[in-house]
């Protein structure tokens, strides 16, 4: 999130000072998308560590549902922000959201690293009574240790279950089929159909709404 925030800051600065060129825009867009590509699997992988596994399906669905709702709100507000405040304000809000996200992520602690139950445990005289004073490993060290462990377990699991690899390939194919739609929908609507931003907004809203419905229905289907 921090990387994306700084990249958007560079984009905003280049736009304000009239230094933004097509090649710079391509490089920044590619960099932001690459950072997002790292964030998505990391966000998915940390879910089992911060929620009870008995409620994983519901927690995952709730996470996706809230994300989709925020996307819908953002899609609805983006046009208003652009029309009223202009492009610099829209980019500035985008940049601020990344930094806020990074601040929230910084305070996330996996369940096995919390001081849960310390209030109920007898405390030696030389230890602080306040559980908030219990020392925790640094976020970077905890992340690196957990990353190595998760990577080792994930590779071992994929080796023992080849079906997982087939699902990954299926996901790659499905996403590859969506790329032409995402890339060509704007010129199709504006050029081939002669429509404006209104129809494009309706299309994006319907697409996001379908994802929202799927996120709500999935945990109930998964239980059957």
C-alpha positions as CSV (number, residue, x, y, z in Angstrom):
1,X,0.0,0.0,0.0
2,X,2.9,2.4,0.8
3,X,4.5,1.7,-2.6
4,X,1.2,2.4,-4.4
5,X,0.7,5.5,-2.3
6,X,4.2,6.9,-3.3
7,X,3.6,6.0,-7.0
8,X,0.3,7.8,-7.0
9,X,2.1,10.8,-5.3
10,X,4.6,10.8,-8.2
11,X,1.7,10.6,-10.7
12,X,-0.1,13.6,-9.0
13,X,3.1,15.6,-8.9
14,X,3.9,15.0,-12.6
15,X,0.3,16.0,-13.5
16,X,0.3,19.2,-11.5
17,X,3.7,20.3,-12.8
18,X,2.8,19.3,-16.4
19,X,5.5,16.7,-16.5
20,X,3.3,13.7,-17.2
21,X,4.1,12.0,-20.5
22,X,2.5,8.9,-22.1
23,X,5.5,6.8,-21.3
24,X,5.7,8.0,-17.7
25,X,2.0,7.2,-17.3
26,X,2.6,3.7,-18.7
27,X,5.5,3.1,-16.3
28,X,3.5,4.3,-13.3
29,X,0.5,2.3,-14.3
30,X,2.5,-0.9,-14.7
31,X,4.3,-0.3,-11.3
32,X,1.0,0.4,-9.5
33,X,-0.5,-2.8,-11.0
34,X,2.5,-4.8,-10.1
35,X,2.3,-3.7,-6.5
36,X,-1.4,-4.6,-6.5
37,X,-0.5,-8.0,-7.8
38,X,1.6,-8.6,-4.7
39,X,-1.1,-7.2,-2.4
40,X,-3.9,-9.5,-3.5
41,X,-2.4,-12.9,-2.6
42,X,-0.9,-11.4,0.5
43,X,-4.3,-10.1,1.6
44,X,-5.9,-13.5,0.9
45,X,-3.1,-15.4,2.7
46,X,-3.4,-13.4,5.9
47,X,-7.1,-14.1,6.4
48,X,-6.6,-17.5,8.0
49,X,-4.2,-15.9,10.5
50,X,-6.6,-13.2,11.7
51,X,-10.0,-15.0,11.9
52,X,-11.2,-18.3,13.3
53,X,-10.9,-21.0,10.7
54,X,-14.4,-22.2,11.5
55,X,-15.7,-18.9,10.1
56,X,-13.2,-18.7,7.2
57,X,-15.8,-18.9,4.4
58,X,-18.0,-16.2,6.0
59,X,-14.9,-14.0,6.8
60,X,-13.6,-14.3,3.3
61,X,-17.0,-13.6,1.8
62,X,-17.5,-10.6,4.1
63,X,-14.1,-9.3,3.2
64,X,-14.9,-9.5,-0.5
65,X,-18.4,-8.1,0.0
66,X,-17.2,-5.0,1.9
67,X,-14.4,-4.5,-0.7
68,X,-17.0,-4.7,-3.5
69,X,-19.3,-2.2,-1.7
70,X,-16.4,0.2,-1.4
71,X,-15.8,-0.2,-5.1
72,X,-19.4,0.6,-5.9
73,X,-19.2,3.7,-3.6
74,X,-15.9,4.7,-5.2
75,X,-17.3,4.3,-8.7
76,X,-20.3,6.4,-7.9
77,X,-18.3,9.2,-6.2
78,X,-15.5,9.3,-8.8
79,X,-17.6,11.1,-11.3
80,X,-18.7,13.7,-8.8
81,X,-15.2,14.2,-7.5
82,X,-13.8,14.7,-11.0
83,X,-16.6,17.0,-12.0
84,X,-16.5,19.2,-8.8
85,X,-12.9,19.1,-7.6
86,X,-11.0,18.0,-10.7
87,X,-8.3,15.4,-11.5
88,X,-5.7,16.5,-8.9
89,X,-8.2,16.1,-6.0
90,X,-9.3,12.7,-7.3
91,X,-5.7,11.5,-7.5
92,X,-5.0,13.0,-4.1
93,X,-7.9,11.1,-2.5
94,X,-6.6,8.0,-4.1
95,X,-3.1,8.5,-2.7
96,X,-4.5,9.3,0.7
97,X,-6.5,6.0,0.7
98,X,-3.4,4.0,0.1
99,X,-1.6,5.6,3.0
100,X,-4.6,5.0,5.3
101,X,-4.7,1.4,4.2
102,X,-1.0,1.0,4.9
103,X,-1.5,2.4,8.4
104,X,-4.3,0.0,9.1
105,X,-2.3,-3.0,7.8
106,X,0.6,-2.0,10.1
107,X,-1.5,-2.7,13.2
108,X,-2.8,-6.1,12.1
109,X,-1.4,-8.9,14.3
110,X,-1.9,-12.7,13.6
111,X,-3.9,-14.6,16.2
112,X,-1.0,-16.6,17.3
113,X,1.1,-13.5,18.1
114,X,-1.4,-11.7,20.2
115,X,-1.3,-11.5,24.0
116,X,-4.7,-13.2,24.3
117,X,-5.3,-14.6,27.7
118,X,-2.5,-12.8,29.4
119,X,-5.0,-11.1,31.7
120,X,-6.1,-14.5,33.0
121,X,-2.6,-15.8,33.5
122,X,-0.7,-15.2,36.7
123,X,1.9,-12.5,36.1
124,X,5.4,-12.7,37.8
125,X,6.3,-9.6,39.8
126,X,8.9,-8.4,37.3
127,X,6.4,-8.5,34.3
128,X,4.0,-5.7,33.5
129,X,0.4,-6.3,34.4
130,X,-0.9,-4.4,31.5
131,X,-1.3,-6.7,28.5
132,X,-0.7,-3.8,26.1
133,X,2.9,-3.7,27.4
134,X,3.7,-7.2,26.3
135,X,6.4,-7.1,23.7
136,X,5.6,-8.1,20.1
137,X,8.0,-8.9,17.3
138,X,8.5,-6.2,14.8
139,X,5.9,-6.3,11.9
140,X,8.7,-6.7,9.3
141,X,10.3,-9.6,11.2
142,X,6.9,-11.3,11.8
143,X,6.0,-10.9,8.2
144,X,9.2,-12.4,6.9
145,X,9.0,-15.3,9.3
146,X,5.4,-16.0,8.4
147,X,6.2,-15.5,4.7
148,X,8.9,-18.2,4.7
149,X,6.7,-20.6,6.7
150,X,3.6,-20.0,4.5
151,X,5.6,-20.4,1.3
152,X,7.1,-23.7,2.4
153,X,3.8,-25.0,3.5
154,X,2.1,-23.8,0.3
155,X,4.7,-25.5,-2.0
156,X,4.4,-28.7,0.0
157,X,0.6,-28.6,-0.2
158,X,0.6,-28.0,-4.0
159,X,3.1,-30.8,-4.5
160,X,0.8,-33.2,-2.5
161,X,-2.4,-32.0,-4.2
162,X,-1.8,-31.6,-8.0
163,X,-5.5,-30.6,-8.4
164,X,-4.5,-27.2,-6.8
165,X,-2.2,-26.5,-9.8
166,X,-5.1,-27.2,-12.2
167,X,-7.3,-24.7,-10.3
168,X,-4.5,-22.1,-10.6
169,X,-4.2,-22.7,-14.3
170,X,-8.0,-22.4,-14.6
171,X,-7.9,-19.1,-12.7
172,X,-5.1,-17.8,-15.0
173,X,-7.2,-18.7,-18.1
174,X,-10.3,-17.1,-16.6
175,X,-8.5,-13.8,-15.8
176,X,-6.8,-13.9,-19.2
177,X,-10.3,-14.0,-20.8
178,X,-11.3,-10.9,-18.8
179,X,-8.4,-8.8,-19.9
180,X,-9.7,-8.2,-23.5
181,X,-13.1,-7.2,-22.0
182,X,-11.6,-4.7,-19.6
183,X,-9.3,-3.3,-22.2
184,X,-11.8,-3.0,-25.1
185,X,-15.1,-2.2,-23.3
186,X,-14.4,1.5,-23.3
187,X,-13.6,1.9,-27.1
188,X,-16.6,-0.5,-27.9
189,X,-19.1,1.6,-25.9
190,X,-17.8,5.0,-27.1
191,X,-16.7,4.0,-30.6
192,X,-18.8,1.1,-31.8
193,X,-22.0,1.9,-29.9
194,X,-21.7,5.6,-29.8
195,X,-22.5,5.9,-26.1
196,X,-20.9,7.9,-23.4
197,X,-19.6,7.5,-19.8
198,X,-23.1,6.8,-18.5
199,X,-23.3,3.3,-20.2
200,X,-19.7,2.6,-19.1
201,X,-20.6,3.4,-15.5
202,X,-23.7,1.1,-15.7
203,X,-21.6,-1.7,-17.1
204,X,-18.9,-1.4,-14.4
205,X,-21.6,-1.1,-11.7
206,X,-23.4,-4.3,-13.0
207,X,-20.0,-6.1,-13.1
208,X,-19.2,-5.1,-9.6
209,X,-22.7,-6.0,-8.4
210,X,-22.4,-9.5,-9.8
211,X,-19.2,-9.9,-7.8
212,X,-21.0,-8.6,-4.7
213,X,-23.8,-11.1,-5.1
214,X,-21.4,-13.9,-5.6
215,X,-19.5,-13.0,-2.5
216,X,-22.7,-13.1,-0.4
217,X,-24.0,-16.3,-1.9
218,X,-20.7,-18.3,-1.9
219,X,-20.4,-19.2,1.8
220,X,-24.0,-20.6,1.9
221,X,-23.3,-22.7,-1.2
222,X,-19.9,-23.8,0.2
223,X,-21.7,-25.3,3.2
224,X,-23.8,-27.6,1.1
